Amino acid sequence: IATRGYLLGIVSVPVPPGRFTVRVGLEEAHAGVVSGRDTVTVTAPSGPALGLSDLVLGAASVPLWWISGAGDTIRVNPVAEFRAAEPIELRFEVDGLIPDSSYKIEMVVKQPGGSSPFGWITRLFGGGRDPFKATTTQPATDSRVQVHREVTLQQPKPGRYLLEVTVSRRSEPAVTRTQQFTVVR
């Protein structure tokens, strides 16, 4: 991926909790480019309600890392393109946990939409199974935990996919985040 001419880098920007529209501009030698708009939700740290950060996807083939506040090295793949046989490294934080209680993580990879207006019929009658699905229940060791998972798709076809992560516990509504990515040959 790096050989295709991407410029990779990370800039930390402190912001208060809220929902923001983001654009990035890059200029060099009196020429430049501005990205499309994206929306980012920033949650309050260590709030009392169950919270889930954005999903960070990484890959061994993309030489870009972010060093978290806890000192962990986290791979980042900002273009969200993955080779068909390559595992996807997934990172996120869960906040608002009650130590010594448990919480559930559900992860599903879906192929969004489809060209057929009858795609829901295929799924209803057993076709179109999700390429990846996993559920785990874990003990909360603190009020905020970092989660690291590896997602390996079984024989994925090239195309766009949607990763959906849902975190829940008995006493509160579930929280869900999604991240689109592309599988290439």
JOHU-V18635 format. One record per residue. N is the residue number from 0. RES is the residue in one letter. SS is DSSP state (@ for helix, = for strand, . for the rest). PHI is phi in whole degrees, -180 to 180 (999 if undefined). BURIAL is 1 if it has 9 or more other C-alpha atoms within 8 Angstrom, else 0. Layout:
# JOHU-V18635
n->[N | N]
res->[RES | RES]
ss->[SS | SS]
phi->[PHI | PHI]
burial->[BURIAL | BURIAL]
This chain:
# JOHU-V18635
n->[0 | 1 | 2 | 3 | 4 | 5 | 6 | 7 | 8 | 9 | 10 | 11 | 12 | 13 | 14 | 15 | 16 | 17 | 18 | 19 | 20 | 21 | 22 | 23 | 24 | 25 | 26 | 27 | 28 | 29 | 30 | 31 | 32 | 33 | 34 | 35 | 36 | 37 | 38 | 39 | 40 | 41 | 42 | 43 | 44 | 45 | 46 | 47 | 48 | 49 | 50 | 51 | 52 | 53 | 54 | 55 | 56 | 57 | 58 | 59 | 60 | 61 | 62 | 63 | 64 | 65 | 66 | 67 | 68 | 69 | 70 | 71 | 72 | 73 | 74 | 75 | 76 | 77 | 78 | 79 | 80 | 81 | 82 | 83 | 84 | 85 | 86 | 87 | 88 | 89 | 90 | 91 | 92 | 93 | 94 | 95 | 96 | 97 | 98 | 99 | 100 | 101 | 102 | 103 | 104 | 105 | 106 | 107 | 108 | 109 | 110 | 111 | 112 | 113 | 114 | 115 | 116 | 117 | 118 | 119 | 120 | 121 | 122 | 123 | 124 | 125 | 126 | 127 | 128 | 129 | 130 | 131 | 132 | 133 | 134 | 135 | 136 | 137 | 138 | 139 | 140 | 141 | 142 | 143 | 144 | 145 | 146 | 147 | 148 | 149 | 150 | 151 | 152 | 153 | 154 | 155 | 156 | 157 | 158 | 159 | 160 | 161 | 162 | 163 | 164 | 165 | 166 | 167 | 168 | 169 | 170 | 171 | 172 | 173 | 174 | 175 | 176 | 177 | 178 | 179 | 180 | 181 | 182 | 183 | 184]
res->[I | A | T | R | G | Y | L | L | G | I | V | S | V | P | V | P | P | G | R | F | T | V | R | V | G | L | E | E | A | H | A | G | V | V | S | G | R | D | T | V | T | V | T | A | P | S | G | P | A | L | G | L | S | D | L | V | L | G | A | A | S | V | P | L | W | W | I | S | G | A | G | D | T | I | R | V | N | P | V | A | E | F | R | A | A | E | P | I | E | L | R | F | E | V | D | G | L | I | P | D | S | S | Y | K | I | E | M | V | V | K | Q | P | G | G | S | S | P | F | G | W | I | T | R | L | F | G | G | G | R | D | P | F | K | A | T | T | T | Q | P | A | T | D | S | R | V | Q | V | H | R | E | V | T | L | Q | Q | P | K | P | G | R | Y | L | L | E | V | T | V | S | R | R | S | E | P | A | V | T | R | T | Q | Q | F | T | V | V | R]
ss->[. | @ | @ | @ | . | . | . | . | . | . | . | . | . | . | . | . | . | = | = | = | = | = | . | . | = | = | = | = | . | . | = | = | = | = | . | . | . | = | = | = | = | = | . | . | . | . | . | . | . | . | = | = | . | . | . | = | = | = | . | . | . | . | . | . | = | = | = | . | . | . | . | . | = | = | = | . | . | . | . | . | = | = | = | . | . | . | . | = | = | = | = | = | = | = | = | . | . | . | . | . | . | = | = | = | = | = | = | = | = | = | . | . | . | . | . | . | . | . | @ | @ | @ | @ | @ | @ | . | . | . | . | . | . | . | = | = | = | = | = | = | = | = | . | . | . | . | = | = | = | = | = | = | = | = | . | . | . | . | . | . | . | = | = | = | = | = | = | = | = | = | = | = | . | . | = | = | = | = | = | = | = | = | = | = | = | = | = | .]
phi->[999 | -64 | -73 | -84 | 91 | -78 | -100 | -112 | -172 | -130 | -128 | -85 | -129 | -72 | -140 | -77 | -60 | 152 | -112 | -127 | -99 | -123 | -136 | -121 | -118 | -134 | -129 | -150 | 51 | 64 | -134 | -168 | -148 | -123 | -72 | -72 | -78 | -138 | -111 | -126 | -106 | -107 | -89 | -72 | -67 | 52 | -73 | -74 | -86 | -62 | -135 | -137 | -73 | -65 | -90 | -110 | -106 | -138 | -149 | -62 | -79 | -107 | -82 | -137 | -128 | -123 | -96 | -73 | -61 | -85 | 88 | -77 | -93 | -117 | -72 | -130 | -123 | -67 | -90 | 54 | -113 | -131 | -70 | -57 | -96 | -97 | -66 | -100 | -88 | -114 | -132 | -163 | -117 | -113 | -127 | 78 | -82 | -104 | -53 | 70 | -107 | -121 | -141 | -115 | -118 | -117 | -123 | -137 | -107 | -125 | -94 | -68 | 52 | 155 | -77 | -84 | -72 | -108 | -58 | -65 | -68 | -59 | -68 | -63 | -101 | 97 | -87 | 61 | -64 | -66 | -68 | -155 | -153 | -150 | -134 | -137 | -116 | -131 | -80 | -84 | -89 | -157 | -77 | -134 | -129 | -97 | -114 | -126 | -132 | -115 | -110 | -120 | -84 | -84 | 48 | -72 | -85 | -57 | 150 | -89 | -134 | -129 | -96 | -121 | -118 | -122 | -117 | -147 | -145 | -55 | -87 | -140 | -65 | -70 | -120 | -128 | -131 | -129 | -148 | -83 | -152 | -123 | -101 | -120 | -68]
burial->[0 | 0 | 0 | 0 | 0 | 0 | 0 | 0 | 0 | 0 | 0 | 0 | 0 | 0 | 0 | 0 | 0 | 0 | 0 | 0 | 0 | 0 | 1 | 0 | 0 | 0 | 0 | 0 | 0 | 0 | 0 | 0 | 0 | 0 | 0 | 0 | 0 | 0 | 0 | 0 | 1 | 1 | 1 | 0 | 0 | 0 | 1 | 0 | 0 | 1 | 1 | 1 | 1 | 1 | 1 | 1 | 1 | 1 | 1 | 0 | 0 | 1 | 0 | 1 | 0 | 1 | 1 | 0 | 0 | 0 | 0 | 0 | 0 | 1 | 1 | 1 | 1 | 0 | 0 | 1 | 1 | 1 | 0 | 1 | 0 | 1 | 1 | 1 | 1 | 1 | 1 | 1 | 1 | 1 | 1 | 1 | 1 | 1 | 1 | 0 | 0 | 1 | 1 | 1 | 1 | 1 | 1 | 1 | 1 | 1 | 1 | 0 | 0 | 0 | 0 | 0 | 0 | 0 | 1 | 0 | 0 | 1 | 1 | 0 | 0 | 0 | 0 | 0 | 0 | 1 | 1 | 1 | 1 | 0 | 0 | 0 | 0 | 0 | 1 | 1 | 0 | 1 | 1 | 1 | 1 | 0 | 1 | 0 | 0 | 0 | 1 | 1 | 1 | 0 | 0 | 0 | 0 | 1 | 0 | 1 | 1 | 1 | 1 | 1 | 1 | 1 | 1 | 1 | 1 | 0 | 0 | 0 | 0 | 1 | 1 | 1 | 1 | 1 | 0 | 1 | 1 | 1 | 1 | 1 | 0]
